[in-house]
Amino acid sequence: MELKILIDGITNFVDNSQLNTVNEIGLNRIFDYPIIGVADAKDPMFVQLQNPDVIGPHHLLPNDWLNNAKSVISYFLPFTNEVRQANSEQGLPAIEWVYARIEGEVFNNALRNYIVDIVKQNGSNANAPAVDSRFSVVDRRSNWSERHIAYIAGLGTFGLSKALITKKGCAGRFGSVVMDVQIPPTPRDYNGIYDYCTMCGECIRRCPSNAITQQGKNNSTCSNYIDKEILPRFAPRYGCGKCQTAVPCEFSLP
């Protein structure tokens, strides 16, 4: 199976799925067209994710999710300008952002399953870890990190805020599917985990919880802010994204 089949299918899904709109708040489109990368399932970087100083030994390998795994397709769905601009002011997150965060992930899960279906229709097998019953989070670290998978698949590098910066920025959502079909991996045009980040510090200024410093981001501080300040106001929705909007890496490389 060629990568073009998957790219065409994903593009079609983004264009035509009703899940990519939120009529309740008049949001015409949550996501723009994604960028897509592929990793070799045997890339040694997958094993490195099991190091305690990266994610941990609970992080599973592609072959743990799918026997005879050969490739992993990873994609970044950038939020539309409508979503990003709404969240550009300081203070509380925009209603468009929290809907895009939650309803957007409903769309993302549907896309994951759609990709699995495409692969199966073309005679191979696939699995989307994020919608697998074995997917779990331990101490705020999942056993399949979409951002780290995207890094391995050549989509981008991390920033101070721990967002992954891609050529279409960092404001959006990631997804991936493990396949038993061999597709040439996407070359990584970077060597270090922060190569795309200029360390400008704009995300530090934008963070309402002061979770980000020049040394990086404190995930606990960020999560506590979301749990205590944001979720009670927007439940069952939540999110913030201030560090991903009105910054140089919002929708392109800084």
Residue pairs with C-beta under 8 A, 6 or more apart in sequence:
1 119
1 122
1 123
1 124
1 181
1 183
2 183
3 36
3 38
3 73
3 183
3 184
5 118
5 122
6 36
6 73
6 115
6 118
6 119
7 36
9 114
9 115
9 118
10 34
10 36
10 75
10 111
10 114
10 115
11 33
13 110
13 111
13 114
14 20
14 31
14 32
14 33
14 34
14 77
14 111
17 107
17 110
17 111
19 103
19 106
19 107
19 110
20 29
20 30
20 31
20 107
21 27
21 28
21 29
21 30
22 30
22 99
22 100
22 103
24 99
25 95
25 96
25 99
27 82
27 83
27 96
27 99
27 100
28 80
28 82
29 80
29 82
30 79
30 80
30 83
30 99
30 100
30 103
30 104
30 107
31 77
31 78
31 79
31 80
31 104
31 107
31 172
31 173
32 77
32 78
32 79
32 80
32 168
33 78
34 75
34 76
34 77
34 78
34 168
35 75
35 76
35 78
35 155
35 166
35 167
35 168
36 73
36 74
36 75
37 73
37 74
37 75
37 150
37 153
37 154
37 155
37 186
38 71
38 72
38 73
38 74
38 153
38 154
38 183
38 184
38 185
38 186
39 45
39 46
39 71
39 72
39 74
39 149
39 152
39 153
39 154
39 185
39 186
40 70
40 71
40 72
40 185
41 62
41 63
41 69
41 70
41 71
41 72
41 178
42 62
42 70
43 152
43 185
45 151
45 152
46 61
46 62
46 152
47 61
48 54
49 55
49 59
49 145
49 148
50 56
50 57
50 58
50 59
50 61
54 148
55 141
55 142
55 145
55 148
56 138
56 141
58 136
58 138
58 141
58 143
59 141
59 142
59 143
59 144
59 145
60 129
60 134
60 143
60 144
61 69
62 69
62 72
62 178
63 69
65 127
65 129
65 132
65 134
65 144
65 178
66 125
66 126
66 127
66 178
66 179
66 180
67 180
68 125
68 180
69 178
69 179
69 180
70 179
70 180
70 181
70 182
70 183
71 178
71 179
71 181
71 182
71 183
71 185
72 149
72 152
72 153
72 176
72 177
72 178
72 179
73 115
73 153
73 176
73 177
73 179
73 183
74 146
74 149
74 150
74 152
74 153
74 155
74 174
74 175
74 176
75 111
75 150
75 155
75 174
75 175
75 176
76 150
76 155
76 156
76 164
76 166
76 168
76 172
76 173
76 174
77 104
77 107
77 108
77 111
77 172
77 173
77 174
77 175
78 166
78 168
78 169
78 171
78 172
78 251
79 97
79 100
79 104
79 171
79 172
79 173
81 251
82 96
83 94
83 96
83 97
83 100
83 171
84 171
84 245
84 250
84 251
85 245
86 94
86 95
86 96
86 97
87 93
87 94
87 96
87 97
87 241
87 242
87 245
87 246
88 245
88 246
89 246
90 206
90 208
90 242
91 208
92 230
92 233
93 230
93 234
93 239
93 240
93 241
93 242
95 234
97 239
97 240
97 241
97 245
98 230
98 234
98 237
98 238
98 239
99 237
100 239
101 237
101 238
101 239
101 241
102 236
102 237
102 238
102 239
104 173
105 173
108 173
108 175
109 128
109 130
109 131
111 175
112 128
112 130
112 131
112 175
112 176
112 177
113 128
113 131
115 126
115 128
115 177
116 126
116 127
116 128
116 177
119 125
119 126
119 177
119 179
119 181
120 126
122 181
124 179
124 180
124 181
125 179
125 180
126 177
126 178
126 179
126 180
126 181
127 177
127 178
128 175
128 176
128 177
128 178
129 135
129 143
129 144
129 176
129 178
130 144
130 146
130 175
130 176
134 143
135 142
135 143
135 144
136 142
136 143
137 143
140 219
140 220
140 223
144 176
146 173
146 174
146 175
146 176
147 158
147 162
147 163
147 164
147 174
149 174
149 176
150 156
150 164
150 166
150 174
150 176
151 157
151 158
151 164
151 193
152 188
153 176
153 185
153 186
154 185
154 186
154 187
154 188
154 189
155 164
155 166
155 174
155 186
156 164
156 165
156 166
156 167
156 170
156 196
157 164
157 165
157 190
157 192
157 193
157 194
157 195
157 196
157 197
158 164
158 165
158 193
158 194
158 197
159 165
159 170
159 194
159 196
159 197
159 203
159 249
160 197
160 199
160 201
160 203
160 204
160 212
160 213
160 214
160 216
160 217
161 170
161 203
161 207
161 212
161 217
161 243
161 244
162 216
162 217
162 219
163 170
163 203
163 243
163 244
163 249
164 170
164 174
165 196
165 197
165 249
165 253
165 254
166 196
166 253
167 252
167 253
168 251
168 252
169 244
169 249
169 250
169 251
169 252
169 253
170 244
170 247
170 249
170 250
171 241
171 244
171 245
171 250
171 251
190 196
196 249
196 253
196 254
197 249
197 254
198 248
198 254
199 214
200 247
200 248
200 254
201 214
202 246
202 247
202 248
203 212
203 243
203 244
203 247
204 212
204 213
204 214
206 242
206 243
206 245
206 246
206 247
207 222
207 242
207 243
208 225
208 240
208 242
209 221
209 222
209 224
209 225
209 229
209 240
210 221
211 217
211 218
211 219
211 221
211 222
211 225
212 218
212 243
222 240
225 240
226 238
226 239
226 240
230 238
230 239
230 240
231 238
244 250
247 254
248 254
